Amino acid sequence: MVGIGLGYIGAGLCAGLCVLGAALGIGKLAGAALEGVARQPEAAGSIQTLMIITAAMCEGMGLLALVIAFLAVSTLNKGISSAGNSSPAPVATSH
């Protein structure tokens, strides 16, 4: 049971860290793009296009990591018997 609990903690950490990493990557990307447009305003169109493509890639990797974390939790849930599937407790009879 301890291994399953650690698996849930690992999946939660995986989900949190991948979303945090994607957010930090997109934030750094947007800051660099704004700095580039401020230095060279005539290149704003091409910088924006490159920024959107790269942000979509960062977002896609974050979502892929979340899907993997959810699949890990789903696999962990298959190893646990639910209350509905367990056999009923024996009934004590008095003679």
N, C-alpha and C positions, 0 to 999 in steps of 0.2 A: 504493500500500500504506500510505503514511503516513496518508492520509485515513481508511482503514478502521480503523487503530489508534486514531486520535483519536476515531472514532465509538464504539469500544468504551469508551474512557476516558469519553466524554460520557455513555454509557448507564449506566456504573457510578456516575458521580457523580450522575446523575439518580436512580437507584434509592436510593442512600445518603442523599441530601438529602431525598427525599420521605418516606422512613421516619423520618428524624430529625425532620422538621417535624411529621409526624403524632404522633410520640411526645411531642414538646415541647408540642404543642397539647393532647393528652389529659392530660398531666401538669399543665399550667396549669389546665385545666378542672376536674380532680379537686381540686386545691388550693383553687380558688375555691369549689367546692361544699362542701368540708369546712368552710371558713371560714364560709360562709353557714349551714350546719347548726349550727355552734357558736354563732353569734349568735342564731339563731332555730330552736330544736329542733322546734317544732310544724310547721314548713314542710318537714321532712325528706323527706316523701313526694313533694311536688311538685318539690323541688330535685333529688332523685334521678332522677325521671322525665325532667326536662329535661337532666340531666347525661348520662344514658344515650343519649338521642336525639342530642345534640350529639356525644358521643364516637363514636357509630356513623357520623355524617357525616364526622368527621375521619378515622376508620379507612377509610371508603369512598373518600375522596379519596386517601389514601395508597396503597391497593390499586390504584386506577385509574392512578395515576402509575407504580406498579411494572409493571402490565400494559403500559403504553405503553413503558416502558424495555425490557421483554422483547421486545415487538414490534419495537423498533428493532434489538435484537441479532439477532433472527431475520431481519430484512431485510438486515442487514450480512452474515450468514452465507450468504445466497443469492448474494452477489457473489463469494464465494470458492469456487474449485473444490476439491473434496475429492480426496484421494489415490486413492480408488476410481474416480472419474470421469475422471481424467486419462488421456491416451493413454500406452501403454507406451513406455519409452525404446527407441530403436533399438538393435538388437543388432549388435555389430561382428562381421563374419565375416572369417576369415583365408583367403587363397587359397593 
